[in-house]
């Protein structure tokens, strides 16, 4: 450690050490790193008085593969996954059967099992491009919007107890229609961030009724949209990342203008308030500024959320596209490149940095097209691998050398049981024929859904 008077001191014995994956490598209190038997990559953090350093450890399988074969690659995903597997002395599993692919894709894309007739038709189809054709077919199904609106209603807190029946439903309809029309993700984010006017005209503004505190808004949106957790920095420097109180309150300042006014046509969301933001310790003024930038001399003019939306949806934003593709990758492959998906930091690096960067570049180049991203992932050999392990990848759960088992969402599981048994459910307060993935209200009482982990939508 170097001090302001020019002196230096060895602070190893005072530093804290931590591994983000003890199964791959562990570290003791003296900083000694010990590799385990599981192949993969881990990050070891050393922290002292707010300073954080990271050492990345690659642990290959001990048995080298002579003459590593040239594996077929269907797109850039496979090329980058195979390069990492070769470094680790791991061979991927064989590709899965048509029956496995059919069931996997149905559940991942529309949260619905294929019927027996759909399975027979797909298995008897002899066209070489039938898997790609199946992806296109599912993207057009009405269940696609039902399923993804459900997942994003969890993230964006569609809560009837807070919003009331009408408000929660209108908020859900905006999310549902966005996925039904395949709205570009950057447009979806901009509408959410800059919602203004009456809530009947701008239903995305209901988020500001669910999360009212400006600090909570900034940390919620950072976590959901960027995958960055800044809540710790409200009271002190983040213990595992670079975020300070200035960073936290700089993001908070984007939302301190927001307020609601009552009008004859309902609540109106405006950004007229002009309260100052100060550092809680020094008392110095803090102006609205995005993460990773310096505190400016003044906040942006007008509604500051416009400036935030410009920064967040810019093609070169370091987090937005990466977080979305990481969430999608985690959903379809069973594990995020960054895991957990909403904990992006230098001390928790991606399992495959090149792959995450390339997926994000591809997503931006497609103009933030969610359908295109799903097609790209589903077309890869990596997505189509069997879950059956081979001798080299039996212990690998980090590098996508085989398909991982995934727990079904509570709603998807219940629908699957109803479909398989032929016994539909009648949900309280809803017409007959509604499926669990169509439940916009997470408060509908249901023992099975509660038991199997339906989100409560209480936190991001």
VOGU-3710 file (C-alpha; in Angstrom, 3 decimals, decimal comma):
1> xxxxxxxxxx> 0,000/0,000/0,000  1,246/3,504/-0,900  0,435/6,443/1,373  0,165/10,163/0,713  3,494/10,881/2,415  5,268/8,611/-0,064  5,749/5,692/2,311  4,895/2,099/1,471  3,863/-0,832/3,638  3,134/-4,520/3,123
11> xxxxxxxxxx> -0,516/-4,943/4,149  -0,981/-8,552/3,053  -1,640/-9,642/6,618  -4,323/-6,938/6,962  -6,097/-7,545/3,628  -9,230/-9,610/3,151  -9,219/-12,383/0,530  -12,216/-14,026/-1,084  -12,845/-16,378/-4,015  -16,023/-16,091/-6,067
21> xxxxxxxxxx> -16,011/-19,865/-6,602  -14,554/-22,002/-3,820  -15,323/-25,170/-5,787  -12,720/-24,185/-8,402  -10,169/-22,514/-6,157  -10,157/-21,475/-2,516  -8,115/-18,805/-0,775  -7,151/-18,601/2,906  -6,706/-15,558/5,151  -3,065/-15,241/4,112
31> xxxxxxxxxx> -3,836/-15,010/0,393  -2,699/-18,526/-0,459  -4,772/-19,833/-3,385  -5,420/-23,568/-3,658  -6,814/-25,088/-6,862  -9,464/-27,763/-6,447  -10,333/-30,680/-8,739  -13,132/-28,880/-10,615  -12,058/-27,269/-13,928  -13,047/-23,690/-14,644
41> xxxxxxxxxx> -12,153/-20,086/-13,913  -12,465/-18,170/-10,666  -11,666/-14,685/-9,408  -9,811/-14,095/-6,162  -10,375/-10,707/-4,557  -7,980/-8,884/-2,254  -9,394/-5,819/-0,475  -7,894/-3,306/1,913  -9,331/0,050/3,040  -11,668/0,366/0,056
51> xxxxxxxxxx> -9,082/-0,689/-2,539  -9,890/-3,897/-4,410  -7,690/-6,075/-6,613  -8,669/-9,179/-8,585  -6,602/-12,174/-9,622  -8,185/-14,584/-12,118  -7,352/-18,272/-11,903  -7,806/-20,728/-14,793  -7,875/-24,327/-13,552  -7,767/-26,853/-16,427
61> xxxxxxxxxx> -8,644/-30,504/-16,095  -5,496/-32,333/-15,062  -5,621/-34,823/-17,934  -4,552/-33,233/-21,218  -6,463/-34,124/-24,406  -3,977/-35,033/-27,118  -4,938/-33,868/-30,623  -7,981/-31,893/-29,490  -10,538/-32,333/-32,307  -11,851/-29,503/-34,457
71> xxxxxxxxxx> -15,428/-29,119/-33,306  -18,226/-27,968/-35,637  -19,324/-24,385/-34,958  -22,712/-23,119/-36,085  -22,028/-19,500/-35,134  -19,681/-17,306/-33,084  -21,094/-18,669/-29,815  -19,693/-22,123/-30,505  -16,316/-20,773/-31,610  -15,830/-18,888/-28,333
81> xxxxxxxxxx> -17,203/-21,664/-26,113  -14,990/-24,273/-27,811  -11,881/-22,090/-27,409  -12,457/-21,940/-23,662  -13,181/-25,665/-23,408  -9,940/-26,494/-25,205  -7,973/-24,465/-22,642  -9,683/-26,455/-19,892  -9,080/-29,859/-21,538  -12,833/-30,450/-21,808
91> xxxxxxxxxx> -14,835/-31,903/-24,688  -18,507/-30,929/-25,061  -21,257/-33,525/-25,011  -22,966/-34,718/-28,173  -25,905/-32,746/-29,556  -29,299/-33,542/-28,121  -32,072/-35,494/-29,820  -34,925/-33,824/-31,683  -37,277/-34,747/-28,830  -35,028/-33,051/-26,249
101> xxxxxxxxxx> -34,612/-29,971/-28,428  -38,353/-29,676/-28,987  -39,202/-29,826/-25,293  -36,288/-27,568/-24,310  -37,146/-24,876/-26,846  -40,869/-24,867/-26,062  -40,186/-24,401/-22,344  -37,445/-21,789/-22,845  -39,226/-19,655/-25,443  -42,937/-19,887/-24,562
111> xxxxxxxxxx> -42,979/-21,597/-21,143  -45,263/-24,304/-22,514  -44,886/-28,026/-23,214  -45,435/-29,246/-26,788  -48,558/-31,295/-27,315  -48,350/-34,901/-28,471  -49,443/-33,873/-31,978  -46,805/-31,115/-32,107  -44,146/-33,586/-30,990  -45,156/-36,147/-33,619
121> xxxxxxxxxx> -45,163/-33,522/-36,364  -41,698/-32,248/-35,431  -40,152/-35,705/-35,077  -41,502/-36,811/-38,464  -40,319/-33,596/-40,197  -37,325/-34,458/-42,418  -36,359/-30,903/-43,425  -32,766/-30,051/-42,429  -33,738/-26,593/-41,123  -36,636/-27,760/-38,973
131> xxxxxxxxxx> -35,034/-26,574/-35,715  -34,636/-23,014/-37,026  -38,187/-23,106/-38,402  -39,439/-24,178/-34,970  -37,793/-21,136/-33,341  -39,510/-18,790/-35,810  -42,844/-20,505/-35,185  -42,606/-20,164/-31,400  -41,648/-16,486/-31,566  -44,995/-15,833/-33,280
141> xxxxxxxxxx> -47,089/-17,768/-30,750  -49,234/-15,732/-28,307  -47,667/-17,653/-25,409  -44,367/-15,889/-26,140  -45,672/-12,534/-24,909  -47,545/-14,217/-22,037  -44,389/-15,922/-20,775  -41,991/-12,999/-21,108  -44,481/-10,473/-19,744  -44,765/-12,684/-16,672
151> xxxxxxxxxx> -40,989/-12,743/-16,157  -40,586/-8,992/-16,607  -43,606/-8,261/-14,444  -41,631/-9,959/-11,678  -38,555/-7,800/-12,351  -40,478/-4,536/-12,763  -42,725/-5,137/-9,749  -46,278/-5,308/-11,111  -47,895/-5,340/-7,667  -51,677/-5,079/-7,327
161> xxxxxxxxxx> -51,532/-4,337/-3,591  -49,589/-1,147/-4,300  -51,053/-0,114/-7,665  -54,632/-1,300/-7,360  -56,357/-3,587/-9,843  -56,605/-1,118/-12,732  -53,108/0,329/-12,342  -51,396/-3,054/-12,080  -53,274/-4,401/-15,096  -52,428/-1,359/-17,261
171> xxxxxxxxxx> -48,769/-1,647/-16,245  -48,803/-5,355/-17,155  -50,506/-4,646/-20,497  -47,701/-2,239/-21,446  -45,105/-4,926/-20,702  -47,145/-7,590/-22,527  -47,691/-5,456/-25,635  -43,977/-4,598/-25,723  -43,066/-8,270/-26,018  -45,964/-9,059/-28,350
181> xxxxxxxxxx> -44,702/-6,506/-30,870  -41,014/-7,316/-30,229  -40,345/-3,737/-29,228  -36,593/-2,988/-29,433  -35,133/-3,332/-25,957  -33,532/0,127/-25,992  -36,952/1,648/-26,765  -38,527/-0,403/-23,965  -35,918/0,914/-21,513  -36,310/4,508/-22,693
191> xxxxxxxxxx> -40,093/4,400/-22,271  -39,642/3,018/-18,765  -37,063/5,612/-17,720  -38,775/8,653/-19,221  -42,433/7,878/-18,498  -44,380/11,102/-17,976  -47,908/12,396/-18,233  -51,078/10,656/-17,117  -50,631/6,993/-16,246  -53,427/6,022/-18,623
201> xxxxxxxxxx> -51,294/7,397/-21,476  -47,936/6,322/-20,058  -48,529/3,085/-18,110  -44,779/2,464/-17,676  -44,949/5,272/-15,114  -46,574/2,889/-12,641  -43,049/1,791/-11,725  -42,647/5,169/-10,014  -45,664/4,388/-7,845  -44,293/0,993/-6,822
211> xxxxxxxxxx> -40,791/2,311/-6,074  -41,288/5,833/-4,764  -37,993/6,719/-3,101  -35,436/8,203/-5,579  -32,619/6,165/-4,030  -34,607/2,954/-4,272  -35,471/3,817/-7,870  -31,847/4,311/-8,837  -30,679/1,091/-7,172  -33,652/-0,916/-8,521
221> xxxxxxxxxx> -33,152/0,230/-12,109  -29,382/-0,229/-11,879  -29,858/-3,785/-10,671  -32,601/-4,750/-13,142  -31,357/-2,960/-16,275  -27,589/-2,856/-15,751  -27,021/-5,819/-13,445  -25,131/-3,517/-11,074  -25,849/-3,429/-7,346  -25,240/0,022/-5,897
231> xxxxxxxxxx> -27,497/-0,167/-2,825  -24,536/-0,832/-0,504  -22,986/2,500/-1,552  -25,841/4,463/0,030  -24,107/4,295/3,416  -20,472/3,450/2,606  -18,076/2,535/-0,187  -19,167/-0,731/-1,782  -17,060/-3,460/-0,128  -16,570/-5,503/-3,315
241> xxxxxxxxxx> -16,774/-2,887/-6,062  -15,718/0,631/-7,000  -19,012/2,379/-6,189  -18,872/5,184/-3,661  -21,573/7,268/-2,013  -21,012/9,897/-4,715  -21,863/7,289/-7,372  -25,014/6,251/-5,498  -26,333/9,768/-4,970  -25,331/10,783/-8,500
251> xxxxxxxxxx> -27,755/8,153/-9,790  -30,352/9,078/-7,196  -30,301/12,692/-8,407  -31,806/11,618/-11,745  -35,054/10,788/-9,936  -35,397/13,496/-7,283  -37,471/15,611/-9,702  -40,160/12,938/-10,087  -43,543/13,570/-8,477  -47,215/12,765/-9,026
261> xxxxxxxxxx> -50,063/15,267/-9,326  -53,769/14,561/-9,181  -55,752/15,614/-12,258  -59,371/15,063/-13,388  -58,076/12,293/-15,700  -56,039/10,540/-13,005  -52,518/10,716/-11,606  -49,968/12,570/-13,685  -46,241/11,864/-13,497  -44,057/14,957/-13,795
271> xxxxxxxxxx> -40,416/15,876/-13,232  -40,729/19,426/-11,922  -39,227/19,198/-8,449  -35,731/20,675/-8,095  -34,436/19,548/-4,712  -30,671/19,507/-4,179  -28,677/16,356/-3,474  -25,774/16,498/-1,023  -23,138/14,040/0,073  -24,363/12,684/3,442
281> xxxxxxxxxx> -20,928/13,013/5,069  -19,169/15,978/3,465  -22,247/18,006/2,597  -20,816/18,675/-0,870  -23,405/19,031/-3,660  -23,854/15,996/-5,890  -25,318/16,450/-9,346  -27,006/13,844/-11,525  -24,412/11,729/-13,333  -24,305/8,135/-14,623
291> xxxxxxxxxx> -22,277/5,358/-13,059  -18,595/5,416/-13,914  -18,498/9,172/-14,638  -17,307/12,101/-12,544  -19,554/14,385/-10,525  -20,272/17,372/-12,832  -20,702/21,010/-11,846  -24,452/20,946/-12,530  -27,258/18,527/-13,335  -28,611/18,161/-16,899
301> xxxxxxxxxx> -31,318/20,748/-17,732  -34,977/19,754/-17,957  -36,074/16,243/-17,030  -32,812/14,602/-16,015  -34,173/11,159/-16,855  -33,840/12,003/-20,576  -30,084/12,307/-20,131  -30,023/9,043/-18,183  -31,969/7,283/-20,947  -29,562/8,655/-23,588
311> xxxxxxxxxx> -26,598/7,280/-21,647  -28,198/3,952/-20,790  -29,435/3,124/-24,317  -26,288/4,289/-26,122  -24,716/1,478/-28,178  -21,475/1,785/-26,213  -23,065/1,675/-22,755  -20,903/-0,789/-20,796  -23,781/-2,548/-19,030  -27,237/-2,411/-20,639
321> xxxxxxxxxx> -26,781/-4,781/-23,592  -24,430/-7,040/-21,643  -26,919/-7,393/-18,818  -29,808/-8,233/-21,126  -27,906/-10,864/-23,114  -26,563/-12,294/-19,848  -30,111/-12,622/-18,479  -31,239/-14,306/-21,702  -28,211/-16,604/-21,716  -28,875/-17,597/-18,096
331> xxxxxxxxxx> -32,503/-18,344/-18,924  -31,711/-20,519/-21,928  -28,461/-22,177/-20,771  -29,244/-22,497/-17,052  -26,374/-20,323/-15,816  -25,390/-16,740/-16,553  -22,021/-15,810/-17,985  -22,074/-13,532/-14,942  -23,701/-15,360/-12,058  -25,805/-14,108/-10,289
341> xxxxxxxxxx> -27,101/-12,176/-13,283  -27,662/-8,966/-11,311  -24,263/-8,845/-9,609  -21,906/-7,430/-12,241  -18,633/-6,240/-10,692  -14,895/-6,542/-11,232  -14,684/-9,114/-8,438  -17,307/-11,325/-10,143  -16,110/-11,510/-13,767  -17,868/-13,429/-16,565
351> xxxxxxxxxx> -17,130/-17,101/-17,105  -16,363/-16,216/-20,734  -15,625/-12,506/-21,201  -15,221/-12,715/-24,996  -18,552/-14,461/-25,391  -20,392/-11,900/-23,279  -18,822/-9,035/-25,235  -19,635/-10,614/-28,598  -23,232/-11,400/-27,632  -23,676/-7,780/-26,537
361> xxxxxxxxxx> -22,157/-6,469/-29,794  -24,440/-8,750/-31,791  -27,492/-7,584/-29,824  -26,651/-3,904/-30,388  -25,966/-4,517/-34,096  -29,419/-6,120/-34,412  -30,907/-2,878/-33,010  -31,696/-4,549/-29,667  -33,866/-7,235/-31,273  -34,876/-9,846/-28,679
371> xxxxxxxxxx> -36,153/-12,281/-31,309  -32,838/-12,163/-33,146  -30,965/-12,848/-29,900  -33,115/-15,915/-29,162  -32,615/-17,197/-32,715  -28,847/-16,772/-32,395  -28,589/-18,606/-29,078  -30,992/-21,374/-30,121  -29,083/-21,946/-33,383  -25,788/-22,605/-31,605
381> xxxxxxxxxx> -24,484/-26,102/-31,060  -23,823/-25,045/-27,466  -27,549/-24,567/-26,793  -28,319/-27,855/-28,528  -25,951/-30,029/-26,468  -27,195/-33,072/-24,610  -27,332/-33,086/-20,815  -25,568/-36,462/-20,825  -21,970/-35,895/-19,614  -18,825/-37,482/-21,019
391> xxxxxxxxxx> -15,620/-38,409/-19,228  -14,131/-34,903/-19,580  -17,081/-32,661/-18,665  -18,686/-34,560/-15,821  -17,635/-31,935/-13,246  -18,093/-28,873/-15,435  -21,080/-26,670/-14,637  -19,554/-23,332/-15,597  -18,398/-23,531/-19,213  -21,440/-24,801/-21,155
401> xxxxxxxxxx> -19,929/-28,113/-22,209  -23,291/-29,844/-21,661  -26,891/-28,867/-21,037  -27,620/-28,115/-17,383  -30,799/-29,211/-15,658  -33,044/-26,228/-14,939  -35,867/-25,891/-12,442  -39,121/-24,814/-14,060  -40,790/-21,604/-12,905  -43,762/-22,268/-10,629
411> xxxxxxxxxx> -46,244/-21,075/-13,255  -44,647/-23,135/-16,048  -44,562/-26,241/-13,864  -48,230/-25,922/-12,912  -49,299/-25,380/-16,525  -47,292/-28,461/-17,521  -49,085/-30,560/-14,909  -52,490/-29,277/-16,028  -51,636/-29,939/-19,686  -50,244/-33,416/-19,030
421> xxxxxxxxxx> -53,150/-34,530/-16,836  -55,802/-32,841/-18,975  -57,224/-31,106/-15,890  -57,298/-27,289/-16,342  -57,281/-24,902/-13,370  -59,799/-22,143/-12,636  -57,942/-19,277/-10,980  -59,758/-17,072/-8,488  -61,178/-13,902/-10,018  -60,273/-14,860/-13,595
431> xxxxxxxxxx> -62,312/-16,450/-16,408  -61,995/-20,165/-17,093  -59,230/-20,976/-19,564  -56,558/-18,706/-18,088  -53,201/-20,424/-17,689  -50,712/-19,744/-14,895  -48,266/-17,954/-17,236  -51,092/-15,523/-18,065  -51,551/-14,417/-14,447  -50,690/-10,727/-14,428
441> xxxxxxxxxx> -51,546/-10,535/-10,716  -48,951/-12,295/-8,568  -51,301/-11,939/-5,594  -53,899/-14,399/-6,924  -54,053/-16,920/-4,068  -52,774/-20,329/-5,106  -51,128/-22,897/-2,859  -49,111/-24,671/-5,580  -47,639/-21,466/-7,022  -46,679/-20,228/-3,572
451> xxxxxxxxxx> -45,137/-23,582/-2,625  -43,029/-23,742/-5,784  -41,598/-20,254/-5,524  -43,759/-17,728/-7,357  -41,944/-14,380/-6,881  -43,545/-11,964/-4,447  -42,412/-8,897/-6,471  -41,316/-7,164/-3,272  -37,698/-6,467/-4,316  -35,726/-6,234/-7,576
//
